[in-house]
Amino acid sequence: LRVGSIQKMICCRGCGIPMQTHDPNNVGYVPFPNYLKKWSMKLHRRLLCSRCLELDRGLLRPVVRETLGPSAEEGAERLSDRFKANVVPAEVLERQLASIKNRRCFVVYLIDICDINGSFLRNIRKIVGQNPVMVIGTKADLLPPRTDKAKVAQWLSMFVKKQGLRCVDVALVSSTTGAGVRNASWSLVKARQGLDVFVIGAANAGKSSFITKLMEDLEWRYPSGNVETVERPLISSTPGTTLGIIPLRVFRKTADSEIYALLYDTPGVHQPKSMQNLLPIDVYDRVQPTKAFSVFTVRPASDLVAELRKVGTLLNATNLQVVLNTSIRYIWGIPGEKPVAAIEVAGPLSSALQLSFCGVSRLAVTC
């Protein structure tokens, strides 16, 4: 569907999919009495479909085939009965972005800074065409505390240039804490030069969260622009929450201004090698980062000696060297569940050797 045609339909304000009242087992469903009531009050454009209502309550409701884990057929069995037969192929969502290259617009391209390889779009130049692009690295608050964010932004700029993408600016933001959003907003307002803005990126890169923070900043910047009356995008941990292009009238200085531009929230592009496509949805929900990464540092030689002493092994100068020539295995994962990874360190083990594991705080390292 083209942007113009989908705007003429009555769409769910949460996911952007056209509303329907005949199939409760499909996306976009709203009970007809509910729709009729809202229509009579002229509030039908503010409705959430039944799936978005469940997402808003924190439930996992994936419907995009690629987010069902390593096997879409096996993953479909884990879906609720209502959506089991109505998965949406990822190419249907990506097809909606085809009109961007034919429009004169400004593109804000979001990259998950914690999963750059998985969230970088290999066909990004084909999507944006000749339009100016601003790159935003999201989830900066999840980086380890001592991270030099200026160097990360510099590296990200070099990375996208090596991929052949020319951008007008690069910024790091946190949609959770709001860090960096005001500077990014100021750069965006100056660079767009009156053009409509499309926010694009991989699935679960944080587009809707960033737009919400951006709208808060624009509300502060233009207090008479009625930005506060614009519905905020639905935010969910389920990849593939947004299924259609959602227009938001946020770039106006006054409420009755005849000159304004739109900001579009778009469906996420699903990457084959991203974490949400490699893991089942329930596993991904447990391991995706929600707090700052923790750093676990281990010392293989000391850990091996400690483990041997726990089981009563007597160590002396004679057999200690033999012991340090053996290997030690570390298990990285959530306690009581299958490990995420097993790392074996082969001998000889030096007393100066250290290993650091950087990951979500729920993951533990045992040997």
MOKACOR-V519106 format. One record per helix or strand of 3 or more residues. SS is the DSSP state (a for helix, b for strand). FROM is the first residue (numbers start at 0). TO is the last residue. Records with the same first field share a line. If there is no record, write none. Layout:
SS=FROM-TO ; FROM-TO
This chain:
a=2-7 ; 31-39 ; 43-45 ; 49-55 ; 64-66 ; 71-75 ; 89-101 ; 115-118 ; 123-127 ; 139-141 ; 148-161 ; 180-191 ; 206-220 ; 226-228 ; 274-277 ; 280-286 ; 299-309 ; 316-323
b=105-111 ; 131-137 ; 168-171 ; 196-201 ; 245-250 ; 260-264 ; 293-297 ; 327-332 ; 340-344 ; 354-358 ; 363-365
